[in-house]
Amino acid sequence: MPAASKTIMGIDPGTNLLGFGVIRVSGKKASYVDMGVVDMRKEKDHFAKLEKLAVEMERILDIYSPDELSVESPFYGKNPQVMLKLGRAQGAAIAAALRRGIPVTEYAPRKAKIAITGAGAASKEQVCTMIQKMLDVRLEPQHLDATDALALALCHYFHETSPLLAVKASGDWKHFIEANPDRVK
């Protein structure tokens, strides 16, 4: 019986540039399909940007028909307004996927960087280099938002296929002691 295959799309949401990356998973191998950005920098009105983002997301979803969507969660930086705007962009992308019945999973930026490079503080350039090695492709992205989106798709793939993720850690000593009374004196 042939191994199941599926398409995973990663989204790096933004109000100026939204990155997308698409991988195809066949069995235990992930391969590069495409990547790109939705460029909204010329649009000055924030609501018009969101409208363009929603329309373009629907178009991109129709082109690639992903089975699953992986999206970066907004993070708090120095300006809370930025987080709110990113959340709106993320919401528009998520809504487009949910309207098509595509399951969505959210990952923190650090989690995606750790999955790809092993370091949560890795640069966008380091992420791009590692993705090229992992997918065995030569990428010359105009915007690193696209390779960040590929990182999110790969992060989701790794998260789904890692046997270690099924092992639940207790998280604290109290839980360990309760679960192992014979080991504590």
Secondary structure, DSSP 8 states (H G I E B T S, - for coil): ----EEEEEEEE--SSEEEEEEEEEETTEEEEEEEEEEE-TT--SHHHHHHHHHHHHHHHHHHH--SEEEEE-----S-HHHHHHHHHHHHHHHHHHHHTT--EEEE-HHHHHHHHHS-TT--HHHHHHHHHHHHT-----SSHHHHHHHHHHHHHHHHHH-GGGGS----SHHHHHHH-GGG--
